[in-house]
Every structure is written in structure tokens, then in C-alpha cells.
């Protein structure tokens, strides 16, 4: 069976949309969270940091299972879904976005937190002596100094979302044009013994992974030269 261009492009387009939207949301949500984790002296902040980092070691199917329950008709998804015109968030693109945000959060929050911590206290103290407001100092000093962390977080968050499988399969299933992302499409082709199609998509993922690792290496080296 020959793979049509539309059948090839549909999961790729859906995956890029999911990864792009997830990355933007994670930068919006993760930046203040990373700032708080880096600056707060609350005794319980590491408990929050541990919760954020749990997807690093938690099996994707476990996280996907509990998210499926939460997003399903008997959970919050059933209560909040009608507000957004949905019966439930399970097996929808919106549900994939929510699941991806939780699953990829540590890959965005941790690099940004590390960058804020590496900045130290001195720049913000100097800004305070110059009567800069905390918000202005954050945007004009902290964010530019932490730019390598933002770049690393954005690249890792995008790449990790592109490569998701267990979580998206549990939450979204395999609905063409709605939840059938690239990793699920590869699995589907393998299950139906469509090896040429699986090779094409899997080979593209290999090239993508190589490009991501190369980009991360270049970002780290550039950051090291700037900091030297």
C-alpha cells in the first residue's frame, strides 16, 4: 500500500501543532514557576520541584492513566469540558495539550530554573539599588541573563512533546486528524505491517533527534563562551 501525501502530512501537522502550542504554554506557565523555585526560601519548595520533575521517572502510561481519569467524563474533564464546548477532554486535541503540558513540564522548568539560579542574587540587588521595580528588573535583567535556559527549555519541551507516545496514546487514542500524532502513526503502521511508511516517519524522527541534540550542544557551547 502506498502512503499518500495527505496520510503522511496529517500526523506530522498535528504533532507540530501540539508541540508548538505546548511549548508556548509551558514557557508562559513554567517561567514564573521556575523563578519561584529558584528564588523562594519556602521549606516546601523542593516538594513542589519534585512534583514538577516526577514525569522524568514516572512511566508515561501511569501518568497517562491518571490524566485519562482526570480528563474523562467522571473527572474534571467532564465538569469543565462543556464550558469549552466539549463533552470531555479525553480523546480530544485539547486533552493532548493538557497532558503534554504536564508530561513535558520538567524539560522546560528545570533549565529555566537552573539559569535563574546561576544568575545569583547580585544582578537583582543592583537593580533594586537603582530603584527598578521587581517586575521591570525581572524582564530587563533576569530574563536576558537566563536566555540560554529559555532556549534550552524551549528546544527540549518541543522535542519531548514531538516524541511523546505513552501519554498521548492513553489520553487521545488513535483518532485520525484529531489525536493521531506522529509517534502513534508510526506504531499504527508497525501494527499493520506497513514497514515502508513506518521507515519514512521513523527516519524523520531520527533526523529530528540528531538535530535537537546538535542544537543543544551548540547552545551550551555558546552560553559557556558568553559566560567565560
C-alpha positions in Angstrom: 0.0 0.0 0.0 1.4 3.4 -1.0 1.3 6.2 1.6 -0.5 9.2 0.3 0.9 12.7 0.9 -2.2 13.6 3.0 -1.8 10.5 5.1 1.8 11.4 5.7 1.3 15.0 6.4 -1.7 14.8 8.8 0.1 13.3 11.8 3.1 15.5 11.2 1.0 18.6 11.1 -0.9 17.6 14.2 2.3 16.8 16.1 3.9 20.2 15.2 0.7 22.0 16.3 0.7 20.1 19.6 4.4 20.6 20.2 4.3 24.3 19.3 1.2 25.1 21.5 2.5 23.0 24.4 5.9 24.8 24.3 4.3 28.2 24.3 2.0 27.3 27.2 5.0 25.8 29.2 7.0 28.9 28.7 4.1 31.0 30.0 3.4 28.8 32.9 6.9 27.5 33.6 8.7 30.8 33.7 7.1 32.1 36.9 7.2 28.7 38.4 10.9 28.4 37.7 11.5 31.9 39.1 9.7 30.9 42.3 11.6 27.7 42.6 14.9 29.5 42.1 14.2 32.4 44.4 11.9 31.2 47.1 13.1 30.2 50.5 10.0 28.3 51.5 10.8 25.0 53.1 8.3 23.2 50.9 9.5 24.5 47.6 11.5 21.3 46.9 8.3 19.3 47.3 6.8 21.4 44.5 10.0 20.9 42.5 9.8 17.2 43.0 6.2 17.1 41.7 7.3 19.1 38.6 10.1 16.6 38.0 8.1 13.4 38.5 7.4 12.9 34.8 11.1 12.3 34.3 10.9 9.0 36.1 7.2 8.2 36.2 6.2 5.7 33.5 4.2 7.5 30.8 1.4 5.0 30.9 0.9 5.7 34.7 0.8 9.4 34.1 -1.5 8.9 31.1 -3.8 6.7 33.1 -4.4 9.2 35.9 -4.7 12.0 33.4 -7.3 10.0 31.5 -9.3 9.6 34.7 -9.0 13.3 35.4 -9.9 14.4 31.9 -12.6 11.9 31.4 -16.4 12.3 31.8 -16.2 11.3 35.5 -13.4 13.7 36.3 -12.6 17.4 35.9 -12.8 17.0 32.2 -16.5 16.1 32.4 -17.2 19.1 34.6 -15.1 21.6 32.7 -15.5 20.2 29.2 -19.0 21.7 28.5 -17.5 25.2 29.3 -15.3 24.8 26.2 -18.0 23.1 24.1 -16.7 19.6 24.8 -18.3 16.6 26.4 -15.0 15.7 27.9 -11.3 16.4 27.4 -10.4 12.8 26.9 -9.7 11.7 23.3 -9.6 15.3 22.1 -6.7 17.5 20.9 -7.3 19.8 23.9 -6.8 16.8 26.1 -3.5 16.1 24.4 -2.4 19.6 25.1 -3.2 19.4 28.8 -1.4 16.0 29.0 1.6 17.3 27.1 2.0 20.3 29.4 2.2 18.0 32.4 4.4 15.5 30.8 6.9 17.9 29.3 6.9 20.4 32.2 10.2 19.4 33.8 12.0 19.7 30.5 11.1 23.4 30.3 11.0 24.4 34.0 14.3 22.8 35.1 16.6 24.5 32.5 15.0 27.9 33.2 15.3 27.4 37.0 19.0 26.4 36.6 19.6 29.6 34.6 17.9 31.8 37.2 19.9 30.1 40.0 23.2 30.5 38.1 22.4 34.2 37.8 22.8 34.7 41.5 21.4 37.4 43.7 23.7 40.3 42.7 22.0 41.5 39.5 18.6 41.9 41.2 20.2 43.6 44.2 21.9 46.1 41.9 18.6 46.7 40.1 16.9 47.3 43.4 19.5 49.9 44.4 18.8 51.7 41.1 15.1 51.8 42.1 13.9 49.4 39.4 10.7 47.7 40.2 10.8 43.9 40.7 8.8 43.3 37.6 11.0 45.7 35.5 14.2 44.1 36.9 12.8 40.6 36.0 12.1 41.5 32.4 15.1 43.7 31.7 17.8 41.8 33.7 16.7 38.3 34.8 15.2 37.2 31.5 18.1 38.3 29.3 20.6 36.7 31.6 18.6 33.5 31.6 18.2 33.4 27.9 20.3 30.1 27.4 17.9 28.5 29.9 14.9 29.6 27.9 16.4 28.4 24.6 17.3 25.0 26.2 13.8 24.7 27.8 12.0 25.6 24.6 14.0 23.2 22.5 13.7 20.3 25.0 10.0 21.0 25.6 9.2 21.0 21.9 11.3 17.9 21.2 9.9 15.9 24.1 6.4 16.7 23.0 7.1 15.6 19.5 8.4 12.2 20.8 5.6 11.5 23.2 3.9 8.2 22.9 2.5 6.6 26.1 0.8 9.6 27.4 -0.8 10.7 24.2 -1.9 7.2 23.4 -3.6 6.9 26.8 -5.3 10.2 26.6 -6.0 10.6 22.9 -6.2 7.2 21.5 -5.7 6.9 17.7 -8.2 9.3 16.0 -7.0 10.5 12.6 -6.9 14.2 12.3 -7.7 14.7 16.0 -5.3 12.7 18.2 -3.2 10.6 15.9 0.2 12.2 16.3 3.4 11.1 14.7 4.5 8.6 17.3 1.1 6.9 17.3 1.1 6.9 13.5 4.4 5.0 13.5 3.0 2.5 16.0 -0.1 2.1 13.8 2.0 1.4 10.7 4.1 -1.2 12.5 0.9 -2.9 13.9 -0.4 -3.1 10.3 2.9 -4.3 8.9 3.3 -1.1 6.7 7.0 -1.1 7.1 7.9 1.5 4.3 5.6 4.1 5.9 7.0 3.3 9.3 10.6 3.7 8.0 9.8 7.1 6.5 8.3 8.5 9.6 10.8 6.9 12.0 13.7 8.0 9.9 12.4 11.5 10.1 12.3 11.3 13.9 15.9 10.1 13.9 17.0 13.1 11.9 14.9 15.3 14.2 16.5 13.8 17.3 20.0 14.4 15.9 19.2 18.0 15.1 17.9 18.6 18.6 21.0 17.1 20.3 23.2 19.2 18.0 21.3 22.3 18.7 21.5 21.7 22.5 25.3 21.2 22.2 25.7 24.5 20.2 23.5 26.4 22.7 25.6 25.1 25.7 28.8 26.0 24.0 27.6 29.5 23.1 26.4 30.0 26.7 29.8 28.8 28.0 31.7 31.3 25.7 29.4 34.2 26.7 29.8 33.3 30.4 33.6 33.0 30.2 
